[in-house]
Every structure is written in structure tokens, then in C-alpha cells.
Amino acid sequence: GATIMPDDEVYNLDIRDLDAVMKLNIQGTIIPSKIISRQLIKQGFGSIINISSMAAERPLTRVMGYSASKAAINNFTRWMAVELAVKHNPKIRVNAIAPGFFVAEQNKSLLMNEDDSLTARGETIISQTPMRSFGNPEDLVGVAHWLLSDASSFVTGIIIPVDGGFSAFNGV
């Protein structure tokens, strides 16, 4: 309901649908972060990984609510990183992973036709992704392991893109 299809305009966007997307993504990040951070403060160290999206940095057509809510997650991630490090313990880190294009149930109809061929939107995305594919869930695991490990002990408040080069490609 918060997706603007090609024949729709922003004026057709139902504010209740927009509110639901914002609430899901923003509160769905803030509430667990509050709960987990209490335990991390008690133990004196730890790492929170939020899930953002490359849509936060480069707003995508049709999914304004999703893009805006993920941008809010980026801002919250940076804010929470500073809050916990300064007020509680610099060994508590908060970062985010920003996936690029991964095919999931919520976006499959925007990217793939019923026969699994690419839609026009899917073709545009792949043509602007240097690695020429959509991501797989396994592509996020290495970054998560790194952020949870001591190898990233001096890393907090960053958003890491996992997007096959999409954010680096300028089309030329």
C-alpha cells in the first residue's frame, strides 16, 4: 500500500500505509536496540547491527516510505553509536548493513516477472550494478561476522553497503 506504482502519483499514497512502513522499520529498529543495549551496558561490550538499505542513500522511485524509513535508521544508528560510546562504554558499537537489491517477497513483483525474467525495473537495476546480479542473503553474512568480531573493534556509527557496486556506479 505504501508503494507508488507507475500509474499512481504521490497524491494516491495512503498515509496510513506510509505510517505502517515507517513504524515497522523505525520502531522495529529502535525497540530492539533499546532492549539489547541494556544487556551490552551490563556486560561492558558488544555490537548492535541494524539493517538499513541502499535506498536510504539513493531514494528509489515508487518506495518513498521505505527509503525515508531506512534513512531514519541510518540517522538513528549514528546517533545510538555516539550515545552508547559517550555515555556508557566505547566498547559498545552500533553499525548498520545497507543491502542493495535482494529479491524478496515484498519486492519480487517489482523486479521479476512471473516466469522469473527481469521486469524493466529489474533490468535497469542489473544494468547499473557492476556485479550484474541481485544479492543473496549469504552475501550479508561476512559483513555481519566482521561487525560482531574484534576485527571491527574500532568501528562504530557506520553504514556498510552490500550492493554489488550499485552505489559506486555513476552510469558512465
Disulfide bonds with the S-S distance in Angstrom:
none
